[in-house]
Amino acid sequence: ADAASSGADPPRERRRRRGRARARTEALLHTLKRSRRVKANDRERNRMHHLNAALDELRSVLPTFPDDTQLTKIETLRFAYNYIWALSETLRLA
């Protein structure tokens, strides 16, 4: 009785679960993949929205000439790095 209750049931449970996973139809798999893709696209869109908002905020505190110049993403990061370095050097030398 002990051997049956301790070792026989779990493998049967696992087999049943695998069987159910295989029973999914092609249409259901397509729907799941599509749903996951839509969610992944939403996450990526939100990630890019937040990144662009952060870059806009960073651009707003960097001095640019002329004022209406829009720096690219990489230009913004490089400019910010160099600007912070220059300010640090000014403080160090003062």
C-alpha positions in Angstrom: 0.0 0.0 0.0 2.9 2.4 0.8 4.7 1.8 -2.5 1.5 2.5 -4.5 0.7 5.7 -2.7 4.3 7.1 -2.7 5.6 6.3 -6.2 2.9 5.2 -8.6 0.7 8.3 -8.7 3.1 11.1 -9.6 4.3 9.7 -12.9 0.7 9.0 -14.0 -0.1 12.7 -13.2 2.8 13.9 -15.2 1.8 11.7 -18.2 -1.7 13.1 -18.1 -0.5 16.7 -18.1 1.7 16.1 -21.1 -1.2 14.5 -22.9 -3.3 17.5 -22.4 -0.6 19.8 -23.7 -0.5 17.8 -26.9 -4.2 17.9 -27.2 -4.2 21.6 -28.0 -5.4 22.3 -31.5 -3.5 24.1 -34.2 -6.0 27.0 -34.0 -5.5 27.3 -30.2 -1.7 27.3 -30.6 -2.0 30.1 -33.2 -4.3 32.1 -30.9 -1.8 31.7 -28.0 1.2 32.7 -30.1 -0.7 35.7 -31.5 -1.8 36.8 -28.0 1.8 36.5 -26.7 3.1 38.5 -29.7 0.5 41.3 -29.1 1.6 41.4 -25.4 5.3 41.5 -26.3 4.6 44.3 -28.8 2.7 46.3 -26.1 5.6 45.8 -23.7 8.1 46.9 -26.3 6.0 49.9 -27.3 5.8 51.0 -23.6 9.5 50.4 -23.1 10.3 52.7 -26.1 7.8 55.3 -25.0 9.5 55.5 -21.6 12.9 55.6 -23.1 12.0 58.4 -25.5 10.3 60.3 -22.6 13.5 60.0 -20.5 15.7 61.2 -23.5 13.4 64.1 -24.0 13.7 65.0 -20.3 17.5 64.7 -20.6 17.5 66.9 -23.7 15.6 69.6 -21.9 18.4 70.1 -19.3 21.3 70.0 -21.8 22.5 73.3 -23.3 22.1 73.1 -27.1 22.8 75.7 -29.8 20.5 76.7 -31.4 17.7 76.0 -29.0 15.4 74.3 -31.5 18.0 71.6 -32.4 16.8 68.1 -31.7 19.7 65.8 -30.8 19.5 62.2 -31.8 19.5 59.5 -29.1 23.1 58.7 -29.4 24.1 62.4 -29.6 22.0 63.1 -26.5 23.8 60.4 -24.5 27.3 61.4 -25.7 26.5 65.1 -25.1 25.2 64.3 -21.6 28.3 62.3 -20.8 30.7 65.0 -22.0 28.7 67.7 -20.3 28.8 65.9 -16.9 32.5 65.3 -17.4 33.1 69.0 -18.1 31.1 70.1 -15.1 33.0 67.6 -12.9 36.3 68.9 -14.2 35.1 72.5 -13.5 34.3 71.5 -9.9 37.6 69.6 -9.5 39.6 72.6 -10.7 37.7 75.2 -8.7 
